[in-house]
């Protein structure tokens, strides 16, 4: 199992399906989910995708081994996220494989720590091709906004290593695709 | 300069912005454009993205050095594609950097051949990490549908090499991201 975790700085919980960029950049999150989970005509069944929205102190987690009704396009994924927000509190599993709850940032990090060693994806890190990746790795990255100093400090304290996937500064979803490719090549 | 070219088998030219998967899988094309062109808060200025729709014998080409108003989300990209279809024939450049025209499959391939050596992305190819990539490469791939026998024959005749980017069968947009990463690492 591997986990991709994203901090969604702009997301405030409201989603207009006709304007995903204007809905706290939920399009970014939807593309990260696509990169984490989808293969051609298939989905990876060994992935957890988790994102934390600091503005509303919510964590939404997708367990790909349990997921149903997930499609690769942004809009239908955003609809499942909207559903996870709307039903939050009623039950934890808001649709098959989608789990949402209120968490603080510290609780979110603690949860990740419990899932495996944390690799913080950052352009200043060591090249992933040279890094030994443990079993059940957790890859943590920011969305389109840089981490705050406090967030950065806490993550660097917790992380096994800071790793980089590209000499350029790339989109979060692209970074996830490259990590999956590296793990696929290693048979992890 | 590098070119990514996709054959969009399902696309028929009609686009409902509220149902991109139902619009001939234009969501797939939009994600391929995203993977080809976008960096974090920036766009690559040395990319041509070209796609051919056999159903309507149309080729739409995006020159990233001239493009304006392009955003990373699927819906706004699909809106530019819709515009390129609606205005086709009036003028070739339907919006800054978007060029559309009627072409046959053979003419599409001939145009690609004029842009550089063609690398056909396919899961049976040689690993891209072991392949010497020429200047101005053209990476050609299929969308979510396999090539027809006739298409495959013509492409294999024209292509410099068949290359693979992953041991798994992955989405076209993910393959493009991995190619860009490999070129970025080589400074190409």
Interface residues (C-beta under 8 A of the other chain):
Chain A: X17 X18 X20 X21 X27 X28 X31 X34 X35 X38 X39 X40 X41 X42 X71 X72 X73 X74 X75 X76 X144 X165 X166 X167 X168 X169 X170 X171 X172 X174 X177 X178 X180 X181 X184 X185 X187
Chain B: X17 X18 X20 X21 X27 X28 X31 X34 X35 X38 X39 X40 X41 X42 X71 X72 X73 X74 X75 X76 X144 X165 X166 X167 X168 X169 X170 X171 X172 X174 X177 X178 X180 X181 X184 X185 X187
